[in-house]
Amino acid sequence: MPNLKSAALAASLALGLAGVAQAADLRLSAPAAGDQVPTRLSANPDTRATATLDRTPVAVSWALDPAANLAERPEAFVQQSREYWLDADEAQLRRGIGLPTTAEAALIRISPHGGNRSRLSVDDLVIRNGGVELNGRAATQSLVDETALRAAGMDVPEGTVIARLAPAAGKGRLELAVPAASGSYLIHVFEPTSTAVLSLTAARDTVLAGQPLRISAALQGAKALTASGLLTAPDGYSQPFALQLQADGSWQADVVPDAAHARGPGLWEVHAFTSGGTSRAPVQRDARTAFALSRPSARLDGTVASTADAGRGGLSLAVGIEAASASRYQLAGVLYGTAADGTRRPAAYAQSAGWLDAGNGRLTLSFDRSTLEAAKLTAPYELRDLRLSDQADLGLIERRARAVELR
């Protein structure tokens, strides 16, 4: 019986692939909302990144678990924050710097920077709350120095200390003073038990140079009165942006990263800074997330040529690519097949990479017979999650959730 089932499946697979072979010339489906598609191409002016690339073509594929629930497009990552940062110089710390808190037992990290090599102890700290002033020993439950932090695996600057505030310090409009402060410091306040949480989201994990990226920020547990943002490129370039208040109390911006800094691998960072609350219960929060900026050096030209090898029982899809720059490009996609109940299930994943000169060319995704048979799925097939990348800078150029139907 198993042999009969296998033979029936093989016959069904062969018949399905034969049908695909007859409809050899196909077109990519129209882009859907959420797809990343270049509208114009931009040649990479720096050819040094491609000079050492291997030009040997490579193609691989492997079977997938048909029961796996694969995301058609990446979900936006939401970064949540109960913390904020402040820069302080010695004059500010000597007289006292305001630290708004919404919960007791906040963690305060003090790190010397800007060439400052000073070291602080618990006896150097003073915490004020209203008219009450506490010395460091009364105001803190514990203080951990740089040696202990590094032993725990934290990469902290020399001289860093972290103090956990005691219940006696309270919450609200606290003030940190270091009468013997010398030089500049970075102050980090983290409130692990606070209900005031800033959520920050970049709508995409990758954006093309010249296209906007939507940034959203929302403060739960308090009302945000002000909000601002900053993009930081891998080369150190900073780009401020304005967040606009929305009807639901959240903040939003559509930001176009400066294309002049779309060079090479590395992630851009999104920083959001909010403050709000009330005069008695002030809130300050900072959050950051990241995204990749890709140069649109190529794009899918919309053509697909499918072939099925009757002898070997495999399927190949040659996808047309228009390139503005010569480089080594990579194509990847997931082939879905039809299960016995008529639903589409993931059958196999394929990748192909090769050198393409500027102009029009093709990369081919190949699914061999054993890979297709392992999934126990048949035609109609569909190519999903089709991605085009430039291996010169590892940039994801184009991504389509639904690419082409194979009937």
Sequence and secondary structure as in RCSB ss.txt:
>XXXX:A:sequence
MPNLKSAALAASLALGLAGVAQAADLRLSAPAAGDQVPTRLSANPDTRATATLDRTPVAVSWALDPAANLAERPE
AFVQQSREYWLDADEAQLRRGIGLPTTAEAALIRISPHGGNRSRLSVDDLVIRNGGVELNGRAATQSLVDETALR
AAGMDVPEGTVIARLAPAAGKGRLELAVPAASGSYLIHVFEPTSTAVLSLTAARDTVLAGQPLRISAALQGAKAL
TASGLLTAPDGYSQPFALQLQADGSWQADVVPDAAHARGPGLWEVHAFTSGGTSRAPVQRDARTAFALSRPSARL
DGTVASTADAGRGGLSLAVGIEAASASRYQLAGVLYGTAADGTRRPAAYAQSAGWLDAGNGRLTLSFDRSTLEAA
KLTAPYELRDLRLSDQADLGLIERRARAVELR
>XXXX:A:secstr
 HHHHHHHHHHHHHHHHHHHHHS EEE     TT B  SS    S THHHHT     EEEEEE  TT    SS  
  EEEESEEEEEE HHHHHH EEEEESSSS EEEEEEETT      GGG EEEETTEEEEHHHHEEEEEEHHHHH
HTT    TT EEEEE GGG SEEEEEE TT  SEEEEEEE TT S EEEEEES SEEETTS EEEEEEEESS EE
EEEEEEE TTS EEEEE EE TTS EEEEE   GGG  SS  EEEEEEEEEE SSSEEEEEEEEEEEEE   EEE
EEEEEEEEETTTTEEEEEEEEEESS EEEEEEEEEEEE TTS EEEEEEEEEEEEE SEEEEEEEEE HHHHHHH
T EEEEEEEEEEEEETTTTEEEEEEEEEEEE 
